[in-house]
Amino acid sequence: MHSFARAIHAQHIACARARTKPQTSSSSPSSSRVAPPAFRAAGTDSVRGFTSTVRAVGEREDGSNAPDTIECEREFEWSKPGYRGAMVSALDERAQAVVVVAAWLAVCAGTFECVTVIGPALERAAPSIMAWSKSTWPIIGVTYIAAGIAHFAVHDGFVAMMPHRGAWGIWNLPGSKSFHVNWTGVAEILGGTGLMLGSLPFDIAPELRPLTPISAAALAALSMAVYPANLYMWTHNSPGPLPPNADESMLTLPWQGHLARAGLQVFLMSLLIGLARS
């Protein structure tokens, strides 16, 4: 959306200045071996209710004033406690961590229940219908391909979903948010393609059949690994990917929407595990 584009532009300027701006120091030559405090620069842009801040941090190994490496980290308003009435982010960090881990485990437990109890019960009750249903499951590969493409088409919306460093008091994933959005997008495209190629009709390419269970297992693992991004939207009211004409009512998802997303996560995970075991 346009607000993200303008925010990013301001951040790039701040990073560029951070790379070139010298830092004055009154230290004597004898203390030049001691590294100075980390250099920081910040740029802020407020548009359509979003405030984003970029911080550049770096220092030279030889202790001189100019930064040797610059790390730019984008922060948005939803990283602050209680943004737009977010209840979980308003808790202390220990309580946040308990809630997030419990929610993640609840999705795992729901998936386990579907795979081990509900699925087999349906197969016993309606074997022919379930057999036909299973033959259509690889179609979800299209969903993952589309989602992977969206990682690049609405890149900044997915960056907004990524938990900030220190979120819940436990999140400290190495690498930039943009990097993780990019590689997970590629992984979803490859995984979705593998599902489709391994299930081509009419035995067009039987040698590709192993791709379906392999891709399904990989996508199942990936889906659970990236689920904290969905939890972050719930706990911090981050907007995620939005259309260019998004209005105020679309900036946060109601609790019913988050509950539906959790149910969808369980459904997709159950299908993927079923394909991986086939």
N, C-alpha and C positions, 0 to 999 in steps of 0.2 A: 504494500500500500504506500501511498505517497509520503505519509508521515515517517515511515521507516526509512525511505530513500533519503529524505532530508536529514534525518538523524544520523544516518550512516555517513553522509557527506561531511557533516560537522565533525564526526569522529575521525574520519580520515585526515582532516586538517589538523586536528589535535595531535594525532599520532605523528604526522609529518613534522610538526613543530617540536614535538618531544624528541625526535631523532636529531634535530639540528640545534636546538636551543642550548647554549652552554650554561653551566651552573657555576656561580661564583663561589669562592671558598677562601676563607681567611687562614687556612691551615698553613703551617710552616713547611718548608721543603722536607724537613726531617720526618714529618708525619705523612708524607705522600704515599708511603707504603700501606697506610691504613685506608681501606675502601671507604668513600664517603657514603652518606645516607642515600638510599635509592632515589633516583630522580623520578618525579611524578609530574604529570601534566594532565589537565582535565578540560574537556570541552562539553558543554551541555546545550541541547537543543530541545525546546518544548513545542510540540505541535500536536494538535488534536488530542490533548490529554496525555500524551506520552512524553516523558522526560527521560532522555538517555544520556548517560555519562560515559566517557571513555577515559581510562586511566592508563598511562604509559609508565612502566617501571623498568629501570635498567641501571647498570653501572659497569664500568670497565674493570677488568680483572687487575689491571696495573694500578688501580686506585685513582686515576685521573678523573677530572670532572665530567667529561662528555660521556654519555651512556654508550656502552658497547652493544648491548642488546636491548630491544624495546619489546615489551609485552603489552598489548592493548586489550583491555577487557571492557566489554560493553555492559553497562548496568542500566536497567529500566526501573520505572517507578514500582513495578510489582515485586521487585526484590525487597522492598520495605515491608515491615510487618503490617498486617491488616489492610492491605491495598484493596480498595473497593469492597470493604466488608469481609475480606477473607478471614475466616475464623481460625484456620489451622496455623497460618503464618503469624497470627497474633499471640500464639502460645509461646512458652519458652522453648528453647531448642531441643531440650531432652524430650519434652512432650511431643513436639513436632516429629522427631525421629521415631517415636513409638507409634504414632498415628500412621506415618508413611509406611513403615515396615509392616504394620498390621494390615494396611490396605493392600500392599503387594502380596502378602501371604494369603489374604482372602481371595484374591484372583487366582493364585496358584491352587488353593483348596477347591475353588469352584471348578477349575479346569480338571483337576484330579477326579472330582465327583462325576463330571460329565463323561470323562474317558472310561472310568472304571465301573460306574453304576448306571447312569442314565443311558449312555450309548448302547451297552450290551442289552439293557432291558428293551430298548426300542428295536434292536435287531431280533430279539426273540419274539416280540409282539408283532412285528411287521417286517419279516425278512426280505420280501421282494421289494418293498418300498425302500428300505434301507440300502439294498444292493443298488437300486437305481440312483438313489441319492448320492452314494459314495462315488459313482461314476462321474458325477458332476462337480465334485469337490475341487478338482484342480482348476476350475474356472476362477477360483479366488486368486489365482496367479495374476489375473488382469488387475485385481484390486491393488496388489502389491506393486505391480509395474506402474500403475497410475500414481500411487503414493510416492514411489521413488522419484518419478518425474517431478512431482509437486515439490520435492525437496529442493529442486533447482528453480522451478518456475516461481514459487513463492518462498524463496530461500529465507528471507528475513522473518517471515512468520514462524518458520520452524526454529530459527535461532531464538526467537522470543520464548518458545516452549522449553528450551534447555534450562535446567536449573542453574542458578548462579553459584559460583564457588562459595561454599559455606552454607548453602541451603540446608535447612533442617538440622544444621549442626554437624552433618556427616558427609555432605557432598563435596568431593574434591577431585573431580575427574581431570586428568592431565589433558592438555591439548585445548585448542580453541573451540568455542561452540560451533563456529562455521565449519571447522574440520569434521566434527562429529556429524553434523547435518549432511555434509557431502558424502562421507563414506557410508553412512547408513542408507542414504538415497541410492547409491550404487548397489549396495548389498540387496536392497529390496527389489531393484530392477532385475538383478541377476537371479535372485531367488524366485521371483515371479515367472521369469522366462524359463527357468528350469522346471517349474511345476507344469507349465504349458507344454514344453517340448517333450517331457517325459510321459505325457498323456495324450499324444496325438491320436486321433480316431483312425479306424480302419487299419491298424497296425502299419502305419506309414513308416515309422522308424522304431521298430521294437528294440533296437540296440540302445535307444535313449531312455527306455523305461526306468532304469535305476536313478535317473535324474529326479524323478518325482519324490521318492522317499528321502533322498539326500537333501533336496531343496526344501522339502517340508520341515525336516528336522532343523535345518539351518535357520529357516524363517521363524520357527517356534522359539528357538533360543534367542534370536534377534529381537523378536517381539517382546519377550520378557525383559531383555536387557534395556530396551528403550522405553519401557512402560513408565519409568520415573518421570519422563517428560509429560506424559498425560497426568500423572499425579501432581506434577508442578502446576499445571493449569488449574487443578482443583484447589491445591493448598494456597496458591498465591494469586489466583485470578489473572494469570498471564493470558493475553488474548489469543496467541497462536495465529495460524494462517487466517487472514481475513480478506474479503473482497475489497477492491479499491473504494467502493461506495459504502463501506461499513458505517453504521451509525452507532450511537451510544449503547443501544440495546444489545448490540452484537459484541461488545467489548468483553463481556463476561458470560460464562455459560452457567445456567442455573443448576442446582444440585441434581435435578431430574436428568439433565443432559449428561452430567458426569456419571450418574448411576447407569444410564443407558450405554455409555462408552465402556464402563467396566463389564457390563453384560456382553457387549460386542467383543471385547477382548477375550472373554472366556469362550465365546462361541468360535472365534477364529482360531484360538489356541487348540481347542478340541478338534477342529477339522484338521489342523496341521499335524497334530500328534497322530490322529487317525490315519492320515496319509503316510506319515513316516513309518507307521507300524504295518502298513499294507504290503 
